[in-house]
Amino acid sequence: MKALSILHSESSRGWGGQEVRTLKEMIALRALGHHIELVCPADAVLGTRSQAEGFTVHHARIRSGCDVRSMLKIRALLARGQFDVLNTHSGHDSLVAGMAGRLAGTPLIVRTRHLALPITSLATYNRFPHKVIAVSRYVRDYLISAGVHEGRVETVYDGIHPPAPIAHSTLRDELGLGPEAVIAGMVAIMRGKKGHDELIAAVRPLMIERPHLHVVMVGNGQEFERIEATVAELGLTHRIHLLGFRKDVNNVLRGCDLFVLPTHQEALGQAFIEAMAMGLPVIGTNVDGVPELIDDGVNGLLVPAKDVPALSAAIARLADDAPLRARFGAAGLARTDGHFTVDIMASETVDFYRRGLAERQASASRRWRTAT
């Protein structure tokens, strides 16, 4: 079957779950034999990391949805490269690159919706793209309720690489903690809606009665220094450990006893998938796409967002019950085993592209027959 030539566009300059998924998808589709390129601003982290992975990266500033100069540049790129698919990811590039794709006659334009936020422009779903990928059922249902044509949207879940076996985590040695310590781990960029403050508030009273309870927070971001200062002011730097950005997330998770992410909103939650794949019981909030991963009372616990007492009770329940942690962890591992993999994500994405191209070709043939 013919390999596809795909151009991804991204106007975001930061690095988060959206960009992580995009790069994973690019690498996985290249491994399947498809040709992948990227267009993004020169200072986009995704561009830098894609170049490091050996991808051809083109630069366009995409400063707004009305950036005509970038649109013309991307139109020329699409025409010159004869791409089969243009896949856009954020609002500005979906407008700018989407228009460029229409003008260049790109056979299939796809918009991926990564976020569980209100949409600001139906045009980036109904006018410019031919098809839309949603990263969870929740996101798909929301888009349809907001006016996106139902037949355009399909769900393709995020995927992770199966974690390599880790015989011994170095986390406890690094922190000077023994086997008696109960460690709750959190992996998330440090920004307001991830729930770091709620977690700190929830564990603070628990730590008085549980001298062996510790929290590990992995991630950096704009809130890091403020959160670091909060932990210091509370005198909890020896109990709440801020590790910053880590490349060895699985090593850290292997050293934890449970995972908690009290996010206020989450399209799906790759961090939950990673934790469950490591056999950890998980605590999450009953928002957006999270319940698609966490079956309350089966592989973890769900609490209302911003509900500190409920979060505290959930953490205490798992911290005090090792058999329950083991049962939830085994169920979570079974939930992810053979599901939510990068290979599945890649194959479903390629299938979605091919069906979209076939539909477009069939539609063009019908129009040609009608005209003649």
N, C-alpha and C positions, 0 to 999 in steps of 0.2 A: 504494500500500500504506500502511496506517495507520502514522503515526509512533508511536513508543513513548515512554512516560513512564518514566524510569529514575531511581531514587534510589540513589546510592552511599553506603556507610557506611565510615568509617575511624576506628579508635581510636588509631592511631599519631600521635604528635605531631611526629615527626622528618621529615626529608627525605632520601630515598634513591631507589634504583631503583624500589622498589614505588610510591612516591608519584609519581615522574616518569611511570611508565607509566599510572597511574590518571588523572592530569591530561591526558596526551596522548589517552587514550581518550575522556575526557569531551569534550574539544575536538573531536575527530574525529567523534564521534557527533552532537554538536550541529550540526556542519557538514553532516551528512547529513539534518538536519531533525528529529532527535529531541529531546525535552525532557529535560534533565539537571539534577538537583539533588544536593546533597551534605549529609550530616550527619556531624559530627565534633566533637571537643572544641574549645572556644573558642581554645585556644592551639596548635592543630595548624597546622603550616606549610602543609599541603595546603589547609586552609580559607582561609588568607590569600591564597595564590596563586590559588585558584579564584575567590575574590571579585574579585581583580584582573582576572581573565579574564571577569568579568561573570556568573558563575554565582550562583544563589541558594544560600546556605550556611546550614544550620541547625546549632545547637549543642546538643550533649548531652555530658555529661562522660565517660561510658563508662569509668569508672575500673576496673572489673573485669567479669568475665563474669557476675556476680550483681548488677549495678546495676539494680535494679527501677525506680528512678525514671527512669533513661534509657530503659529498655525501654518504659515506659508513654508517655513522651514521643514516642518513635519510632513506637510503634503508632498514636498519634493522628495523627502526621504522615503515615504511610502511608495511613490510612483517609481522611484529609482530602484528600490529594493524588491518591488513586486511581491510584497508580503501577502500571504493568504489571510492572515488574521492580525487585527490590531486589538490588543487587550488593554483597556484603560483601568485606572484604579482609584483616583481621587477626583474631587469635583472640578478643579481647574483643568487638569489634563483631559478629563472626559469631555469637557466643552471644546478645548483647543484642539486636541488630537482627534476627538470625535468628528469635528467639522472637517479637519484635514483629511480624515479617512473617507468621509462622504465625497469630498471634492476629488480625491485621488481615485475613487472607485474601488477602494479596498473591498474584497469580496465579503469579509465578515468582520464586523466590529462588535466587540464584547466589552461590557462593563462589569467588573467585579465589585460587589458591595461587601466591604469588610466590617463595617461599623454598625452598632446598634444605636444610631442617632437619627433624629428627624432629618429627612432629606430636604434639601434647599432648592432643587431644580429637577422637575420631572423630565425636562429636556435631556438630561444626561442619562435617562433610562428609556424614554419612549421615542425621542426624536433622533438622536445620533447613533446609539448602539442598535444592532439588530437583535442581540441576545444579552441576557444579564445572568451572572453567576452570583448566588447568595451563599454565604459561608455557613448558614444554619437555616433550619426551618423557620425559626423565629424571624430572621431577617427577610426570608422569602415572603412569609405571611404579611409582615409589615409593609414591604414594598407594594404588594398587591393591594392592600388596604389603602395605601396612599395614592393609588391610581396607576401603578405600573401594570401593563398588560400581562395577565396571568401566563399566557403562552410564551412569553419572553424569558421567564425566570425559572431557573432550576437551582437546587441546592447541591453544592459540592463541598463536603466537609473538609476541614483542615486535616493535615496528616503529619505525623512525626516519623522519624527513623526509629525502628526498634532499638531500644537502648542496649549498648554492649554490656555484657556481664561485668559487674564490678565486685570483686571478691572482698575488698575492704575499702570503705570510704575513709578519706583522710580528714573529714570534717571534725570529728571529735578530738583527734590529736591536735588539729589546728587551734581549736578553741580551748583545749585543756579540759575536756569533759569526759567523764567515764561512762560506762554502760548503763549506770543508774539514771542518767539524765534523760528526760523526755523532751524531745526537740520538735517544735512545730515550725515548719518551713513555709516561707512565702516567697514566690518568685514573681516580680512585677516591676515595671517601670515606675519610678516614684513620681506620681502625679496625683492630683486631688481625688479622682474618682476610683482609685484602686483600693481604698479602704485601709491604708496604713494607720491612720489615726484611730480608727475604730478597733483595729487589732491591738494597738498599744493600750487603749482604754480597757479592752476586754481582758487582757492578760494581767494587767497591773494588780488587781485584787487577788487573782488566782495565785500569783507568785508568792504572796505572803504565806499561804498555807501549803504551798508546794515548792519546797526549796530546790527540787530537781527539775522544775519546768523552765525551759529556755525557748526563745524564739530566734529564728534566723531569717533575716530579710535579704534577699538577693535582688539586685537591680540598682540602677542609678537614675538620674533624671533631675528635673528642675526643683523637686521637693527634697532632695537628699539632705542638704545642709540643714533645712528646717527640721526634718524628722530626726536627724542626728542630734540637733540641739535639744529637741523635746525629750529624747531618751536620756540625754545627759542631765537635764534639769530634774528628771524624775529619779535620778540615781540608779538607772537600770542598765547601764552600759555593760555590766557583767552578766546580764540576763537576756537582753535583747541585742543581738549581734547583727550589725549592718555590714554586709560583705561587699557591697557595691556590685559592679558588673563582674560576672564570672563566666568564663568559657566552659568550666567544668560543672554545669548545672546538675547533670546526672550524678556526679560524685557527691555533690552537696545533698541532693535529694536522698541518695542512698544512706546518708548518715542521719536522716530525719526519721521521726516516728509517725508524723502526720503532716498533712499539707492543708493550709488555709489561705483563702483569697476572698476577702469580704468586699468584692468589687461592687460599685454602684450600678454599673452597666457593663455588659459584655456580650458581644455578638455570639461568641461560642466559648472561648477560653482555652487556648492552646496549653497554658500552664497546667490546667487540670488534667489534660490528656497526658502530658509528660509525667506528672506525679502518679497518675493511676497506672501508667505503663511501668513505673518503678515499684508497683505494689503497695503504694501508700493509700491509706484512707484519706478522704478529702472533705473539707468543709467549704461550702460556697454559699452564695446568696441566691435567693429565688428570683432571679431577674433574667430577662431576655433569653439567650440561648443556653444558659448554664444548666437548667433542668434537662436539657437534651443529653447531658453528660452525666449528671449526678442523679441517681435514683435514691431519693431520701430514705434512709434506713436500710439501704441495700449495699451501696458502695461508698456511702458518705452521708453527710448531713447538710440540709439546706436551711438557711435562716433568712429572715427578712433583711434587706439592705439597711444599713445604718442603725440596726438594732443591737446595741452593745450588750445588753443583758442576755439576749438570745445567743449572740456570738460567744459570750463568756461561758454560758451553760454548755454549748456544743463542744467548746474546747475542753472544758472540765470533764465532760462525759468521755471523750476519747482519751484524754491524758490519763484518766484513772482506770481505764479498762483495756488492758493489753489484748485479751481475747477478742473484744469487739474490734479493735484496730486491725487485728489479723484477719478477721472475717470480712470486714469492709475492704481491706487491701486486696484480698484474694478476688473478691467480686469485681473490684475496679480493674485488676489485671485481666480478668476474663472479658471485661467490657471492651478493653482496648486491643486485646490479642487478636490480630487478624483484621482489625478495624482501625480506622483513623490513621492509616499509614500513608507515607508520601507516595508509595507506589499506587495505592488505590486513588488518591487524590489526582495523581498525574494521569492515570488511565481514564478516569471519569472526565477529566478536563479535555483530553484529546477526543474522547467520544463525543462530548458536547460540541467541540469545535467542528468535528466532521459532520455531525447531524445538522448543525447550523449551516455549514457550507452546502450540504446537499439540499436543504430546504431553499436556500437562496438560489441555487442553480435550477431547481425545479420550478421555482416561481418565475425566474427569468425566461425559462423555456415556454411556460404557459403564456407569458406576455408576448413572446415572439410569435407563437402560433396564432394568438388572437389578432395580432397586428397584421399578419400575412393572410 
